[in-house]
Amino acid sequence: VDEAASQFDRHMVHIDLPEGIHMTVYRWTNYLDLKIESPQLSGGQDGSCGNYNGDASDDTTQAIFQRIGARVSDSELLFPDKPLLEFTSEEADMLNTCDPVKLDSAKILCDKELAGTEATASEMKGCMFDECFGMNEHALRTAKNYASPEDRAAAGQMSSTA
């Protein structure tokens, strides 16, 4: 649980999965967090948390995106129906602050990542947003500048150190 969310009541669901995998779902007022604990699997593994090869230097967000991409392919989705993605005006305002060179690069990468997926405009903007801010450890601080009053109310008083 990060510092920004640590002040809220925790509502957790614990799930034991095959092969010694344990998942904890943290249910917050307006979003979910997941903690997945897993032993090293015999066939190998790779994902958002790395590849479990004992070399932390190749588990950076950039290295993971290069190996497996920024999106889960349709064939690997756990649920057959995709949720409707709404790209908010606040996110659009924040995306407008992305460095123009990085934004151009994000557009090219997202065109490639989403090719053949019938991506909506919101999905394209979401992908570009992830490319601009997904590897930014201070994205929460930036995002606070664009939070709507409704978002602030839903999240409660957020930590000023995040």
N, C-alpha and C positions, 0 to 999 in steps of 0.2 A: 504494500500500500504506500503510495507516494505521499509526500508531505502535504500536498494540496488537499488530498482526500482523507488524510488521517484523522481529521477532526470530526468526521461524520460517523454516525452509527453504522456498524457493519452488519450487513445481512448476507450471509454466506451459504452457499450450497457446496457440499463436498461430494465428489463423484469418483468412485474407484472403477477404473477401466482395465481391460485385459493387458497383459504383459507388464504389470506393475506400474501402470500410469495412473497418476492421481491428479484430478483437476479440482481447483477451487474456483467457484464463480462468486465474485463480489458484486452484489446488486446495489447500485447507488440510485439516487433519486432520478437521474437522467441518463445513465449509461451503465455499462457492465465492464468489469475488468476480469481477466482470467489469469490464474496462476497454474501452470502445468508442470508437474514434476514427473520425470521419466528416467528410468535407467537407460544406459546405452543399449540400443536395440541391435540385435545380431545382424540384420540386413542393412544397418546404417540408417541415418536420418538427417534431415536438413529442414530448416524452417526459420521462423522469425527469431528464435533464440540461438541459432547457430547450428553447427553440424556435429557437435559432440565428439570432436576428434582430439580434444585436449589442447588445441591451439587457439587461444582467444583472439589472436591477431587476425584470423580470417572470419571472425564472427561479428564484424562491424556491420551496421545497416547497409552501407554501400556494398560491401563484399557479398552479403546475403542477396541484395537486389540483383547483383551481377550474376550470381549462381542460379537463383530460382525466380527472379522477377519480383515485381511489386504486387502482383495480383495472384490469387489462387485461380487456376484454370477451371473452366466449367466442369470438366471431367473429374476434378478432385474435390468439388464442393460437397460438404456433408448434407446440405439441404438443397432440394431441387429448385426451389423458388428463391429468386434473388429479392432482397428487400428493395423497396422504392427508395432511391437515394435523392435526398433534397439538398441542393447546394444553396446555402442561405446567403442572404445579402451581406451578412457579416463576414462570411467566408470569402465572398467575392471581393469585399473591401480589403481583406487581408491579402488575398491573392494579388491584388493590384500593387502591393508593396514588395512583391518578389522581384529580385534583381532581374532586369530584362534579359540578360544573357542566360541566366538560369531558367527563366520562364520559357524562352525559345527552345532551350535544350529539353525542358520538361514536355513541351508540346510534341517535339519530334519523338521522344521516348514513349510518350503515352499513345501517340498514333500507332507506334509499333506494338506496344504492349496490348492495346485494345483492338488491334486489327482483327476483323472477323468475328467480333463479339456483339455486334449491334449495340455498341455503347451509346448511351444517351448523352446529351450535352452535359448533364449534371455529373455523370460518371467520368467524362473527359476532364471536366474542371476539378473533380475530386482527385483524379490521378495526378493532375498538374499540381494541385495543392500539396499532395503527399510528396511529390518530388521537390517542391520548393521548401517545404517545412518539415517533412518527415524525419530528416536527419538532424534537425535543429533542437538541441537540448533545451533551448530557451523559447520554444514555440508557445508554451503555455503562457509565458509572460507577455509575448506579443499578442496572443489570442485574447487575453484579458482586455486589451484596448478595444477590441471589436465585439465583445460580448454584448448581446442585447439585454435590456432590463429583465426580460423573461428568463434568459439563460442565467443571469446573476441570481435571480430569485430561486430558480430551480437548484442551483449549485450551492446556495447559501453563501456565507462570507468566506471567500477563498483566501488561502494563505498568501501573504505578500512576498514570500521568499521563493515561490515557485517560478 
